[in-house]
């Protein structure tokens, strides 16, 4: 049975907005890099599909292995104070804006030069992104709190992410990639101002209400040193395994969406509307999943979201040319389920960190590995799915039946199997960690 808690205090909206705002421009990076970029380089720059997939795998893999070091660096900055962490985020944001703008202008010439430009600019972009994202997430993770409080903090961050994704899905069509790059720079500045507002209000940064809610939870074990590896924490290992299975299940459709819409559905013009429908539905559903935590607890609510996603996506492999409206309905239903994937894993991670005694001292070590897992999910999706599709005979813009069928099963079938595996893994982990089922 879930452990009862005193009612959790509501996160003040000014605090939530000031904290979450930086997530909006970070989403400007994540969506174009993982959805638009492969299709852009394959069609506009003429990069060979198999070679493109290998460059994306190598670049994202290298970026991922650096994340644990960035997490330790974040811990070092926060031990010195919030101001050094804010200053580092500002420097990373500047580097991110410059690298993102350069990414979309590869040199004309041999494919090798195009791929080299892609590798260098993408690595610079993702390293800067990782540093800023880890600092941002650690800022909110340090607050701790009861399950519903943690879900609210995650919801403000992921809600801003969704809004950024919705804008990023439409802005390239409206303003072009250069205009999107300019909006990114402005939004990064606004997000830094939000963190600066928190920085100037130490009472807000410590959030006594969160501490009061946290006291209602099971007492934390004795604090340990920040030198302890997160890998010695069994709860973290189990949560990370679930996160990776679920993440790969989501990353494969994200990578293959432009190809599926353009070639399988023959509806390339619908892509902006489909993205808007998917992420708009996720934004609408996010508050409902946060409210469900009060009734069911974090882990059962996440499992419900996974099950809803499987049900919504089940008939996708059967779609074909002319089925754009049916796919829009699938985007709506699966988007509503997405809110659970966005808000609840981070809230569970915050609980794992604080229950391990690493709150206020070792969040970065955990978040570095968490970010690494996120990158590996995306690297595996691009580095495995694209070459496998090429081997199966699929080529962008061509209508060979065998290739299109392989695309349909890669886009809609494989993610379902991975999502079911993640759901089973989460249920098993709950048996070992009953506090994951706690309600607010």
Buried (B, 14 or more C-beta within 10 A) or exposed (E): EBBEBEEBBEBEEEBBBBBBBBBBBBBBBBBBBBBBBBBBBBBEBEBBBBBBBBBBBBBBBBBBEBBBEBBBBBBBBBBEEBEEBBEBBBEBBBBBBBBBBBBBEBEEEEBEEBBBBBBBBBBBBBBBBBBBBBBBBBBBBBBBBBBBBBBBBBBBBBBBBBBBBBBBBBBBEEEEBEEBBBBBBEBBBEBBEBBBBBBEEEEBBEBEBBEBBBEBBEEBEEEBEBEBEBEEBEBBBBBBBBBBBBBBBBBBBBBBBBBBBBBBBBBBEBBBBBBBBBBBBBBBBBBEBBBBBBEBBBBBBBBBBBBBBBEBBEBBBEBEEEBBEBBBEBBBBBBBBBBBBBBBBBBBBBBBBBBBBBBBBBBBBBBBBBBBBBBBBBBBBBBBBBBBBBEBBBBBEEEEEEBBBBBBEBBBBBBBEBBBBBBBBBBEBBEEBBBBBBBB
